[in-house]
């Protein structure tokens, strides 16, 4: 049981994926708990880092639906950051 658990963390891409998952959960919890706000750079950066991390991990494991989801997630974050930067 412990050995199986530890195999979830034995490759760099898996650690990066766990980090990305934690970023997205923190962003979601922050908005839900009202200590992060969607129209802020910090929220969008957390989402972007999470999406890119999960994208890398999913690509390494050939999980293409998760790759597609995180490409979209990262693009949304980038567009939101652009909107914040230009004042939209």
Secondary structure, DSSP 8 states (H G I E B T S, - for coil): -HHHHHGGGSSHHHHHHHHHHHHHHHHHHHHHTTSS-TTSHHHHHHHHHHHHHHHHHHHHTT-HHHHHHHHHHHHHHHHHHHHHHHT-
